Amino acid sequence: MSALAAGVFALALVAVPGAGAAADRLRPARQVGGDGAARAVAPARGADPMSGAAGYDLLAACLRSGLPVGTAAAAVAPTSPEPLGGALDSAASLLALGADPEVAWARAAADPDTEVLARIARRSARSGASLAAAVAELAAERRVAVEDRGVAAAERAGVLVSGPLGLCFLPAFLCLGIVPVVVGLASRVVGEGLL
């Protein structure tokens, strides 16, 4: 039993990363900006389709808690995926400088992924309507869109899998199911002189 335990321990040493690697993954990356200040940078989240919706949810939660739009955008930007993170960072910086919301949300309006956010943020600034509720609705819409894409991909996979399965099972069905019946009927017809 001790040889098995030693083998499992040796395999664990090779397969499991060191404690430093796990701690590095948990610690946010730092990037030095143009002004020399270090800022947290979100890890690449291209693989997670729900990260955009999570960014919108976080923005809505910050706005519901009473944070001003610029402060909430600055708080959410480092953890949001691109292009949302860049658009929020740009808007937060411009709003902090006192820019008009039309100008502050221009970068977000230029990108198709964040254009809806820019439109509702500008409308909220003009009318005074709650931005938090609209951003929460936007997050829900993003989740539904991701779910629809997932269902479509699953249906496509089902169709693509049926082709090879059909190519494998159809010859077997013909050889084991249809051919013996046809041969049996033909031998009976020819043997009894019906033809």
CYANA upper distance limits for C-alpha pairs under 8 A (distance plus 0.5 A):
  1 MET  CA      5 ALA  CA      6.85
  2 SER  CA      6 ALA  CA      6.57
  3 ALA  CA      7 GLY  CA      6.63
  4 LEU  CA      8 VAL  CA      6.70
  5 ALA  CA      9 PHE  CA      6.61
  6 ALA  CA     10 ALA  CA      6.63
  7 GLY  CA     11 LEU  CA      6.66
  8 VAL  CA     12 ALA  CA      6.61
  9 PHE  CA     13 LEU  CA      6.77
 10 ALA  CA     14 VAL  CA      6.97
 11 LEU  CA     15 ALA  CA      6.51
 12 ALA  CA     16 VAL  CA      6.00
 13 LEU  CA     17 PRO  CA      8.21
 17 PRO  CA     21 ALA  CA      6.60
 17 PRO  CA     22 ALA  CA      7.62
 18 GLY  CA     22 ALA  CA      7.36
 19 ALA  CA     23 ALA  CA      6.78
 20 GLY  CA     24 ASP  CA      6.55
 21 ALA  CA     25 ARG  CA      6.87
 22 ALA  CA     26 LEU  CA      7.00
 23 ALA  CA     27 ARG  CA      6.71
 24 ASP  CA     28 PRO  CA      8.32
 28 PRO  CA     40 ALA  CA      6.47
 28 PRO  CA     41 VAL  CA      6.93
 28 PRO  CA     42 ALA  CA      7.10
 28 PRO  CA     43 PRO  CA      7.83
 29 ALA  CA     40 ALA  CA      6.19
 29 ALA  CA     41 VAL  CA      5.75
 29 ALA  CA     42 ALA  CA      7.31
 29 ALA  CA     43 PRO  CA      7.60
 30 ARG  CA     38 ALA  CA      6.56
 30 ARG  CA     39 ARG  CA      6.01
 30 ARG  CA     40 ALA  CA      5.15
 30 ARG  CA     41 VAL  CA      6.13
 31 GLN  CA     38 ALA  CA      5.97
 31 GLN  CA     39 ARG  CA      5.86
 31 GLN  CA     40 ALA  CA      6.82
 31 GLN  CA     41 VAL  CA      6.77
 32 VAL  CA     36 GLY  CA      6.18
 32 VAL  CA     37 ALA  CA      6.07
 32 VAL  CA     38 ALA  CA      4.82
 32 VAL  CA     39 ARG  CA      6.68
 33 GLY  CA     37 ALA  CA      6.07
 33 GLY  CA     38 ALA  CA      6.70
 33 GLY  CA     39 ARG  CA      7.43
 40 ALA  CA     78 PRO  CA      6.73
 41 VAL  CA     78 PRO  CA      6.01
 41 VAL  CA     79 THR  CA      7.61
 42 ALA  CA     78 PRO  CA      6.01
 42 ALA  CA     79 THR  CA      5.35
 42 ALA  CA     80 SER  CA      7.36
 42 ALA  CA     81 PRO  CA      7.88
 43 PRO  CA     79 THR  CA      8.44
 44 ALA  CA     81 PRO  CA      7.64
 45 ARG  CA     51 SER  CA      7.40
 45 ARG  CA     81 PRO  CA      6.40
 46 GLY  CA     81 PRO  CA      7.82
 49 PRO  CA    146 VAL  CA      7.10
 50 MET  CA     54 ALA  CA      6.74
 50 MET  CA    142 ARG  CA      8.31
 50 MET  CA    143 ARG  CA      7.10
 50 MET  CA    146 VAL  CA      7.53
 51 SER  CA     55 GLY  CA      6.66
 51 SER  CA     80 SER  CA      7.56
 51 SER  CA     81 PRO  CA      7.04
 52 GLY  CA     56 TYR  CA      6.92
 52 GLY  CA     80 SER  CA      7.28
 52 GLY  CA     81 PRO  CA      6.75
 52 GLY  CA     84 LEU  CA      7.69
 52 GLY  CA    139 ALA  CA      8.20
 52 GLY  CA    142 ARG  CA      7.93
 53 ALA  CA     57 ASP  CA      6.66
 53 ALA  CA    138 LEU  CA      8.22
 53 ALA  CA    139 ALA  CA      5.00
 53 ALA  CA    140 ALA  CA      7.60
 53 ALA  CA    142 ARG  CA      6.06
 53 ALA  CA    143 ARG  CA      6.60
 54 ALA  CA     58 LEU  CA      6.61
 54 ALA  CA     80 SER  CA      8.46
 54 ALA  CA    139 ALA  CA      7.55
 55 GLY  CA     59 LEU  CA      6.71
 55 GLY  CA     76 VAL  CA      7.25
 55 GLY  CA     79 THR  CA      7.86
 55 GLY  CA     80 SER  CA      5.70
 55 GLY  CA     81 PRO  CA      8.06
 55 GLY  CA     84 LEU  CA      8.27
 55 GLY  CA    139 ALA  CA      8.49
 56 TYR  CA     60 ALA  CA      6.66
 56 TYR  CA    135 VAL  CA      6.52
 56 TYR  CA    136 ALA  CA      7.12
 56 TYR  CA    138 LEU  CA      7.56
 56 TYR  CA    139 ALA  CA      5.74
 57 ASP  CA     61 ALA  CA      6.66
 57 ASP  CA    135 VAL  CA      7.65
 57 ASP  CA    136 ALA  CA      6.26
 57 ASP  CA    139 ALA  CA      6.34
 58 LEU  CA     62 CYS  CA      6.70
 58 LEU  CA     76 VAL  CA      7.10
 59 LEU  CA     63 LEU  CA      6.71
 59 LEU  CA     72 ALA  CA      6.68
 59 LEU  CA     73 ALA  CA      7.15
 59 LEU  CA     76 VAL  CA      6.54
 59 LEU  CA    132 ALA  CA      8.04
 59 LEU  CA    135 VAL  CA      7.79
 60 ALA  CA     64 ARG  CA      6.56
 60 ALA  CA    131 LEU  CA      8.10
 60 ALA  CA    132 ALA  CA      5.01
 60 ALA  CA    133 ALA  CA      7.49
 60 ALA  CA    135 VAL  CA      6.08
 60 ALA  CA    136 ALA  CA      6.09
 61 ALA  CA     65 SER  CA      6.69
 61 ALA  CA    132 ALA  CA      7.71
 62 CYS  CA     66 GLY  CA      7.28
 62 CYS  CA     67 LEU  CA      6.38
 62 CYS  CA     72 ALA  CA      5.95
 63 LEU  CA     67 LEU  CA      5.73
 63 LEU  CA     68 PRO  CA      7.23
 63 LEU  CA     69 VAL  CA      7.17
 63 LEU  CA     72 ALA  CA      6.74
 63 LEU  CA    131 LEU  CA      7.83
 63 LEU  CA    132 ALA  CA      5.90
 64 ARG  CA    132 ALA  CA      6.34
 67 LEU  CA     71 THR  CA      6.65
 67 LEU  CA     72 ALA  CA      6.16
 68 PRO  CA     72 ALA  CA      6.57
 69 VAL  CA     73 ALA  CA      6.54
 69 VAL  CA     92 ALA  CA      8.13
 70 GLY  CA     74 ALA  CA      6.64
 70 GLY  CA     91 ALA  CA      7.39
 70 GLY  CA     92 ALA  CA      4.84
 70 GLY  CA     93 SER  CA      7.91
 70 GLY  CA     95 LEU  CA      6.01
 70 GLY  CA     96 ALA  CA      6.80
 71 THR  CA     75 ALA  CA      6.67
 71 THR  CA     92 ALA  CA      7.05
 71 THR  CA     96 ALA  CA      8.48
 72 ALA  CA     76 VAL  CA      6.75
 72 ALA  CA     92 ALA  CA      8.45
 73 ALA  CA     77 ALA  CA      6.40
 73 ALA  CA     88 LEU  CA      5.60
 73 ALA  CA     89 ASP  CA      7.06
 73 ALA  CA     91 ALA  CA      7.69
 73 ALA  CA     92 ALA  CA      5.92
 74 ALA  CA     78 PRO  CA      8.07
 74 ALA  CA     88 LEU  CA      7.09
 74 ALA  CA     89 ASP  CA      6.18
 74 ALA  CA     92 ALA  CA      5.71
 74 ALA  CA     93 SER  CA      8.07
 76 VAL  CA     80 SER  CA      6.76
 76 VAL  CA     85 GLY  CA      7.89
 76 VAL  CA     88 LEU  CA      7.91
 77 ALA  CA     84 LEU  CA      7.78
 77 ALA  CA     85 GLY  CA      4.77
 77 ALA  CA     86 GLY  CA      7.26
 77 ALA  CA     87 ALA  CA      8.38
 77 ALA  CA     88 LEU  CA      5.79
 77 ALA  CA     89 ASP  CA      5.83
 78 PRO  CA     85 GLY  CA      6.71
 78 PRO  CA     89 ASP  CA      8.27
 79 THR  CA     85 GLY  CA      7.58
 80 SER  CA     84 LEU  CA      6.61
 80 SER  CA     85 GLY  CA      5.14
 81 PRO  CA     85 GLY  CA      5.94
 82 GLU  CA     86 GLY  CA      6.61
 83 PRO  CA     87 ALA  CA      6.72
 83 PRO  CA    111 ASP  CA      8.08
 83 PRO  CA    113 ASP  CA      7.59
 83 PRO  CA    114 THR  CA      7.68
 84 LEU  CA     88 LEU  CA      6.57
 84 LEU  CA    108 ALA  CA      8.12
 84 LEU  CA    113 ASP  CA      8.10
 84 LEU  CA    114 THR  CA      6.74
 85 GLY  CA     89 ASP  CA      6.56
 86 GLY  CA     90 SER  CA      6.57
 87 ALA  CA     91 ALA  CA      6.60
 87 ALA  CA    105 TRP  CA      7.91
 87 ALA  CA    107 ARG  CA      6.27
 87 ALA  CA    108 ALA  CA      5.35
 87 ALA  CA    114 THR  CA      7.94
 88 LEU  CA     92 ALA  CA      6.42
 88 LEU  CA    108 ALA  CA      8.05
 89 ASP  CA     93 SER  CA      6.66
 90 SER  CA     94 LEU  CA      6.73
 90 SER  CA    104 ALA  CA      7.61
 90 SER  CA    105 TRP  CA      8.25
 90 SER  CA    107 ARG  CA      7.59
 91 ALA  CA     95 LEU  CA      6.43
 91 ALA  CA    104 ALA  CA      5.17
 91 ALA  CA    105 TRP  CA      5.87
 91 ALA  CA    106 ALA  CA      8.49
 91 ALA  CA    107 ARG  CA      8.14
 91 ALA  CA    108 ALA  CA      8.35
 92 ALA  CA     96 ALA  CA      6.53
 92 ALA  CA    104 ALA  CA      8.09
 93 SER  CA     97 LEU  CA      6.93
 94 LEU  CA     98 GLY  CA      6.94
 94 LEU  CA     99 ALA  CA      5.83
 94 LEU  CA    103 VAL  CA      8.38
 94 LEU  CA    104 ALA  CA      5.69
 95 LEU  CA     99 ALA  CA      5.65
 95 LEU  CA    100 ASP  CA      7.67
 95 LEU  CA    101 PRO  CA      7.51
 95 LEU  CA    104 ALA  CA      6.50
 99 ALA  CA    103 VAL  CA      6.92
 99 ALA  CA    104 ALA  CA      6.45
100 ASP  CA    104 ALA  CA      6.58
101 PRO  CA    105 TRP  CA      6.47
101 PRO  CA    121 ALA  CA      8.18
101 PRO  CA    122 ARG  CA      6.40
101 PRO  CA    125 ALA  CA      7.14
102 GLU  CA    106 ALA  CA      6.92
102 GLU  CA    122 ARG  CA      6.50
105 TRP  CA    109 ALA  CA      6.69
105 TRP  CA    118 ALA  CA      5.88
105 TRP  CA    121 ALA  CA      8.07
105 TRP  CA    122 ARG  CA      7.78
106 ALA  CA    110 ALA  CA      6.77
106 ALA  CA    118 ALA  CA      7.83
107 ARG  CA    111 ASP  CA      7.40
108 ALA  CA    114 THR  CA      5.63
108 ALA  CA    115 GLU  CA      6.08
108 ALA  CA    117 LEU  CA      7.69
108 ALA  CA    118 ALA  CA      5.95
109 ALA  CA    114 THR  CA      6.87
109 ALA  CA    115 GLU  CA      4.72
109 ALA  CA    116 VAL  CA      7.93
109 ALA  CA    117 LEU  CA      8.26
109 ALA  CA    118 ALA  CA      5.68
109 ALA  CA    119 ARG  CA      7.53
110 ALA  CA    114 THR  CA      8.37
110 ALA  CA    115 GLU  CA      7.01
111 ASP  CA    115 GLU  CA      6.21
112 PRO  CA    116 VAL  CA      8.32
114 THR  CA    118 ALA  CA      6.93
115 GLU  CA    119 ARG  CA      6.74
116 VAL  CA    120 ILE  CA      6.76
117 LEU  CA    121 ALA  CA      6.50
117 LEU  CA    135 VAL  CA      7.69
117 LEU  CA    138 LEU  CA      8.25
118 ALA  CA    122 ARG  CA      6.54
119 ARG  CA    123 ARG  CA      6.62
120 ILE  CA    124 SER  CA      6.43
120 ILE  CA    131 LEU  CA      7.59
120 ILE  CA    134 ALA  CA      7.50
120 ILE  CA    135 VAL  CA      8.43
121 ALA  CA    125 ALA  CA      6.68
121 ALA  CA    131 LEU  CA      6.93
122 ARG  CA    126 ARG  CA      6.78
123 ARG  CA    127 SER  CA      6.54
123 ARG  CA    128 GLY  CA      8.41
123 ARG  CA    129 ALA  CA      8.24
124 SER  CA    128 GLY  CA      5.63
124 SER  CA    129 ALA  CA      5.37
124 SER  CA    130 SER  CA      6.87
124 SER  CA    131 LEU  CA      6.27
125 ALA  CA    129 ALA  CA      7.97
130 SER  CA    134 ALA  CA      7.66
131 LEU  CA    135 VAL  CA      6.63
132 ALA  CA    136 ALA  CA      6.63
133 ALA  CA    137 GLU  CA      6.77
134 ALA  CA    138 LEU  CA      6.70
135 VAL  CA    139 ALA  CA      6.75
136 ALA  CA    140 ALA  CA      6.86
137 GLU  CA    141 GLU  CA      6.69
138 LEU  CA    142 ARG  CA      6.71
139 ALA  CA    143 ARG  CA      6.81
140 ALA  CA    144 VAL  CA      6.82
141 GLU  CA    145 ALA  CA      6.68
142 ARG  CA    146 VAL  CA      6.68
143 ARG  CA    147 GLU  CA      6.60
144 VAL  CA    148 ASP  CA      6.57
145 ALA  CA    149 ARG  CA      6.71
146 VAL  CA    150 GLY  CA      6.70
147 GLU  CA    151 VAL  CA      6.71
148 ASP  CA    152 ALA  CA      6.63
149 ARG  CA    153 ALA  CA      6.63
150 GLY  CA    154 ALA  CA      6.68
151 VAL  CA    155 GLU  CA      6.66
152 ALA  CA    156 ARG  CA      6.60
153 ALA  CA    157 ALA  CA      6.63
154 ALA  CA    158 GLY  CA      6.78
155 GLU  CA    159 VAL  CA      6.89
156 ARG  CA    160 LEU  CA      6.67
157 ALA  CA    161 VAL  CA      6.54
158 GLY  CA    162 SER  CA      6.82
159 VAL  CA    163 GLY  CA      7.56
160 LEU  CA    164 PRO  CA      8.19
161 VAL  CA    165 LEU  CA      6.97
162 SER  CA    166 GLY  CA      6.40
163 GLY  CA    167 LEU  CA      6.78
164 PRO  CA    168 CYS  CA      6.73
165 LEU  CA    169 PHE  CA      6.55
166 GLY  CA    170 LEU  CA      6.01
167 LEU  CA    171 PRO  CA      7.51
168 CYS  CA    172 ALA  CA      7.56
169 PHE  CA    173 PHE  CA      6.52
170 LEU  CA    174 LEU  CA      6.65
171 PRO  CA    175 CYS  CA      6.50
172 ALA  CA    176 LEU  CA      6.32
172 ALA  CA    177 GLY  CA      8.23
173 PHE  CA    177 GLY  CA      5.63
173 PHE  CA    178 ILE  CA      7.33
174 LEU  CA    178 ILE  CA      5.38
174 LEU  CA    179 VAL  CA      6.46
175 CYS  CA    179 VAL  CA      5.84
175 CYS  CA    180 PRO  CA      7.84
176 LEU  CA    180 PRO  CA      7.03
177 GLY  CA    181 VAL  CA      7.36
178 ILE  CA    182 VAL  CA      6.74
179 VAL  CA    183 VAL  CA      6.50
180 PRO  CA    184 GLY  CA      6.42
181 VAL  CA    185 LEU  CA      6.61
182 VAL  CA    186 ALA  CA      6.48
183 VAL  CA    187 SER  CA      6.49
184 GLY  CA    188 ARG  CA      6.71
185 LEU  CA    189 VAL  CA      6.61
186 ALA  CA    190 VAL  CA      6.46
187 SER  CA    191 GLY  CA      6.08
188 ARG  CA    192 GLU  CA      6.48
189 VAL  CA    193 GLY  CA      6.78
189 VAL  CA    194 LEU  CA      5.89
189 VAL  CA    195 LEU  CA      7.19
190 VAL  CA    194 LEU  CA      6.77
190 VAL  CA    195 LEU  CA      6.67
